[in-house]
Amino acid sequence: MGTPDFILALRRKVGNDPLWLSSVTAVVVRDEQVLLAKRADNGEWTPVTGIIDPGEEPADTAAREILEETGILAVPQRLVMVHVTDLVTYDNGDQTQYLDLVFRCGWQSGVPHPADGENTAVDWFPLNALPPMSDDIRKRIAAALSSEQAAQYVFSPPSPGGT
């Protein structure tokens, strides 16, 4: 799936200026393995990610994106992290920053494969043999694998007297 229609409509109005969007990261776990996709746009291995459509429940987004991108059925089990990504500048100059909700998801059925063109490969990786990836992505996976039941969040307290 490409860029959602609602974002294309916004881009016609705001050009390349930064957009603030909501997204999910779906960390799918099966036994001692995690599902990762190799992104077609930058070649990086990541869990499934996707933009929350207007009015869509975030957990529904996680399940939908997993099915669309990998062809498997998985069920969101719990929210594990809430954070803001760095500003992303795409090759076409579009700028976006995401409020990202990270879900731990449990595999239900299916054999993973690149289902929609957003990824060039999809596979299960043993937790102790993950491919190279950014520290940010490693933190999202670690949050999903944590036994902590409460969601982690990033907090930067305001400075006294400042904004």
Phi, psi and omega in degrees: 000140179271204179292131180302147181303322182294330178284321176300320178296318177296318181298327177296334181267322187252357180065223182271359183305154182301134172252141175259115184233157174261141181216170175234152166241125183250105179266104183269126182243137175222117184052238180255036181229156176233143180274128178230149179239140176267111187294137179289332185282327183226359177075008182273146173275129179213163165295171177294135177229159178186161181274138176282123177290152178306129178080356182275138175291135182303320179295324176296321177301315181302310181296319180296313182296321178299312180296313182298319187271332187236348180075011178249159174263131177217155183240125175299131182257322178193153172283128185242344182199143174231124181205169177249131178283165169294161175296131180253130173246118182276166183304329181275002179096349177299138177243137181213146172229142188242137162274110188253128177254119183260126179246139165274131182235147178255130177297137178248310181194164175104159177252122185292143176202157177293107190264338188227010178089351178283342183229152178261344178203152175218134181200162173273138177235134173300143182301332181267009181216054180282148177289169176301138179201166182292158176299323179300314180294320177300321179296320179295317179294317179300320178298320181291330182272348181294148176277354178299131182273335179276146177292141173280152174212156178265131182230122175243099185298146178293150177278145180301131176074002181245179177249000000 
